[in-house]
Amino acid sequence: MCQYLKVSRAAYYKWLNRKPSRREIEDQAIVSYVKDLEDANDYIFGVKRLAMYVNMETSHHVSLNKMRRIMHDYQIVASVRTAKHDRKAEQKQAIFDNKLLTNQGKHKFHPDRPNEVWVTDCSEIQYGIKGTGRLRISAIKDLYDHSVIAWQVESTETAQLVTTTFEAALTTTKGRKPQILHSDQGSSYTSGLYNLALAKNGVTHSMSRAGTPGDNSPMESLWSHMKSDFFNFHRPLSSDEAITLVSKFMGWYNQERRQETLKDMTPEEYRNHAFQEVA
């Protein structure tokens, strides 16, 4: 046997006749106590709790490091409590990933056809002498030709507001539906009402990453033009006047504002040109 194990006869007999050290004897006593304790309590105790029990209930004393070593050496594993998962966050991540991102982290903002990818967002405008009145504008934009397909205004941003905007967009396009509708992670866009409307129409919901407004930069661009090119020069005094001005801006943006990225055409011209080519 010694030849098979490649040890000398002297080493074998020394091992056979050796006496366990004081540390080993103490370790064995602690291990025996700990295993009995864990067996009786479904292994719920970790290092700190086991050390406390050993120090208070036995004649032995262990530090946390010693208790950790013993558990490691004798493979005593506590049934560690796992942290509770944020199921809503996990669901949001699983269902509403950003579908407009490539594997290289670039944005797919240039679809090949109209009504393939829509983007949506809400913004706020102020009215009144001191600007104390506020309205929320919800809009949907087609990434192909940059046209604003639909918009709605309410006093506050709600799930009903963004859902109504989506329904208005379907009316405008006579039932043509996008493959993807992209938004941020606002509560109105994660609501059951809004997502049920998308799901019923077979539309995939895409969402920006948290804290990354650049993921929805086409909509940010729309709001920027609305405020810098229009509302900086028009100060509505009432909500009705504000809504009228929003309507004028949307008409100007779609029908009069030429864009270099659209071959110097307006969104409406570019959209009509695309449908003529298809026809």
C-alpha positions in Angstrom: 0.0 0.0 0.0 2.9 2.4 0.8 4.3 1.7 -2.6 1.0 2.4 -4.3 0.5 5.7 -2.3 4.2 6.5 -2.8 4.9 7.2 0.8 7.5 5.8 3.0 6.8 3.1 5.7 8.1 5.5 8.4 5.7 8.3 7.3 2.8 5.9 7.3 3.4 4.6 10.8 4.0 8.1 12.0 0.6 9.1 10.7 -1.0 6.0 12.0 0.2 6.6 15.5 -0.1 10.3 15.7 -2.4 12.0 18.2 -4.7 14.7 17.2 -3.7 18.2 18.2 -5.5 20.2 20.8 -6.8 22.5 18.1 -8.1 19.5 16.1 -9.9 18.1 19.2 -11.5 21.5 19.9 -12.5 21.9 16.2 -14.1 18.5 16.3 -16.1 19.4 19.4 -17.2 22.7 17.9 -18.1 21.0 14.6 -20.2 18.4 16.4 -22.1 21.1 18.3 -22.6 23.3 15.2 -23.9 20.4 13.1 -26.4 19.4 15.7 -27.4 23.0 16.0 -27.8 23.5 12.3 -29.6 20.2 11.9 -32.2 21.3 14.5 -32.7 24.7 12.8 -32.7 23.9 9.1 -29.2 25.4 8.7 -30.4 28.9 9.0 -27.4 30.2 11.0 -24.5 31.9 9.4 -21.0 32.7 10.7 -22.0 35.5 13.2 -24.9 33.6 14.7 -23.0 30.3 15.0 -20.1 32.1 16.7 -22.5 33.7 19.2 -24.1 30.3 20.0 -20.7 28.6 20.4 -19.4 31.3 22.7 -22.6 31.5 24.8 -23.7 27.9 24.9 -20.4 26.0 25.1 -17.1 26.2 26.9 -15.3 27.0 23.6 -14.6 30.4 22.2 -14.4 31.2 18.5 -13.7 34.4 16.6 -15.6 35.1 13.4 -12.5 34.1 11.4 -12.2 30.8 13.2 -15.9 30.1 12.8 -15.6 30.9 9.1 -12.6 28.6 8.8 -14.3 25.7 10.5 -17.4 26.1 8.3 -15.1 26.1 5.2 -13.0 23.1 6.4 -16.0 21.0 7.3 -18.3 22.1 4.5 -20.9 23.6 6.8 -23.1 25.8 4.6 -25.9 28.0 5.9 -29.1 28.3 3.9 -28.4 31.9 3.0 -31.4 34.1 2.7 -31.5 35.6 -0.8 -32.3 39.2 -1.2 -35.8 39.9 -2.5 -36.0 40.7 -6.2 -37.7 43.7 -7.5 -40.0 41.8 -9.7 -41.5 44.9 -11.4 -38.0 46.1 -12.4 -37.1 42.6 -13.7 -40.3 42.5 -15.7 -39.7 45.9 -17.1 -36.1 44.9 -18.1 -37.3 41.7 -19.7 -40.2 43.1 -21.6 -39.3 46.7 -22.3 -35.6 46.5 -23.4 -34.3 49.1 -25.8 -35.0 47.6 -29.2 -33.4 50.5 -30.9 -29.9 49.7 -29.7 -27.4 47.7 -31.6 -24.9 45.3 -30.0 -22.3 48.1 -30.4 -24.4 50.5 -28.4 -25.5 52.6 -31.5 -29.0 53.8 -32.1 -31.2 52.4 -34.9 -32.9 55.7 -35.7 -33.3 55.3 -39.5 -35.9 52.7 -40.5 -36.5 51.9 -44.2 -40.2 52.5 -44.4 -42.9 54.8 -42.9 -44.8 53.4 -39.9 -42.0 50.9 -39.0 -40.7 52.6 -35.8 -42.5 55.3 -33.9 -41.1 57.2 -30.9 -43.1 59.0 -28.2 -42.6 61.3 -25.2 -44.3 64.0 -23.2 -43.2 67.5 -22.5 -44.5 70.5 -20.6 -45.4 74.1 -21.6 -46.3 77.0 -19.4 -48.9 79.6 -19.8 -50.2 82.6 -17.9 -48.7 86.0 -17.1 -46.2 84.4 -14.6 -46.1 81.1 -16.3 -47.8 79.3 -13.4 -50.2 77.4 -15.7 -48.8 74.1 -17.0 -49.9 71.6 -19.7 -48.5 68.3 -20.7 -48.1 67.5 -24.4 -47.9 63.9 -25.5 -46.8 63.2 -29.1 -45.8 60.4 -31.4 -43.3 60.8 -34.1 -42.4 58.5 -37.1 -38.7 57.9 -37.2 -38.7 57.5 -41.0 -39.8 61.0 -42.0 -39.8 62.7 -38.6 -43.4 63.6 -38.9 -45.6 64.1 -35.8 -48.4 61.6 -36.4 -50.5 62.5 -33.3 -50.4 64.7 -30.3 -52.7 65.3 -27.3 -52.7 67.8 -24.4 -53.8 67.4 -20.8 -53.2 69.1 -17.5 -51.1 66.2 -16.3 -49.3 63.3 -17.8 -51.3 60.1 -17.3 -51.6 56.6 -18.7 -54.8 57.7 -20.3 -53.1 60.6 -22.1 -50.4 58.5 -23.7 -52.8 55.8 -24.6 -55.2 58.2 -26.2 -52.2 59.6 -28.2 -51.4 56.1 -29.5 -55.1 55.6 -30.5 -55.1 58.9 -32.3 -52.0 57.9 -34.2 -53.7 54.7 -35.4 -56.6 56.9 -36.6 -54.3 59.2 -38.4 -52.5 56.3 -40.2 -55.8 54.6 -40.9 -54.8 51.6 -38.9 -51.2 51.3 -40.0 -49.3 50.1 -37.0 -45.6 50.3 -36.3 -43.5 47.3 -35.4 -41.9 49.2 -32.5 -43.0 52.1 -30.4 -40.2 53.6 -28.3 -40.6 55.6 -25.1 -38.8 56.4 -21.9 -39.5 54.6 -18.6 -42.0 57.1 -17.3 -44.8 55.6 -15.2 -47.4 56.4 -17.8 -45.5 54.3 -20.4 -45.1 51.3 -18.0 -48.7 51.4 -17.1 -51.0 48.4 -17.7 -53.4 50.5 -19.7 -50.8 51.7 -22.2 -49.1 48.4 -22.7 -52.4 46.6 -23.1 -53.2 48.9 -25.9 -49.9 48.2 -27.6 -50.2 44.4 -27.0 -53.7 44.3 -28.5 -52.4 45.9 -31.7 -49.3 43.7 -31.9 -46.9 46.6 -31.3 -43.5 45.9 -29.6 -42.7 48.3 -26.8 -39.2 49.6 -26.6 -37.9 51.7 -23.8 -34.9 53.9 -23.2 -32.4 52.9 -20.6 -32.8 54.6 -17.2 -31.1 58.0 -17.1 -30.3 58.0 -20.8 -32.3 60.7 -22.6 -30.2 60.2 -25.7 -32.0 56.9 -26.2 -35.0 59.0 -27.3 -33.2 61.9 -28.8 -35.5 62.2 -31.8 -38.3 63.2 -29.4 -36.0 65.4 -27.4 -35.2 67.2 -30.7 -38.9 67.8 -31.3 -39.4 69.4 -27.9 -36.2 71.5 -28.3 -37.4 72.9 -31.6 -40.9 73.5 -30.2 -39.5 75.6 -27.3 -36.6 77.4 -29.0 -38.2 78.0 -32.5 -41.7 78.7 -31.3 -42.6 79.2 -27.7 -39.6 81.5 -27.1 -41.5 83.9 -29.3 -45.1 83.2 -28.3 -46.3 83.5 -24.7 -49.7 82.0 -24.2 -51.8 83.6 -21.5 -54.4 80.8 -21.2 -54.6 77.1 -21.7 -56.8 77.5 -24.8 -54.2 79.8 -26.3 -51.4 77.4 -25.4 -53.2 74.5 -27.1 -53.8 76.7 -30.2 -50.1 77.5 -30.3 -49.2 73.8 -30.0 -51.4 73.0 -32.9 -49.8 75.8 -35.0 -46.3 74.5 -34.2 -47.2 70.9 -35.1 -48.6 72.1 -38.4 -45.5 74.2 -39.1 -43.1 71.4 -38.1 -44.8 68.8 -40.4 -45.6 71.0 -43.3 -43.1 73.9 -43.4 -39.9 73.0 -41.6 -37.4 71.6 -44.1 -34.8 69.3 -42.8 -31.4 68.4 -44.3 -31.7 64.8 -43.2 -34.9 64.5 -45.3 -33.1 65.7 -48.4 -34.3 69.3 -47.7 -38.0 68.2 -47.7 -40.5 68.8 -45.0 -41.7 65.7 -43.0 -45.0 65.8 -44.9 -43.3 66.0 -48.3 -40.9 63.2 -47.5 -43.7 61.0 -46.2 -45.8 61.6 -49.3 -42.8 60.9 -51.5 -42.3 57.5 -49.7 -45.9 56.5 -50.3 -45.8 57.5 -53.9 -42.7 55.3 -54.4 -44.5 52.3 -52.8 -47.6 52.9 -55.0 
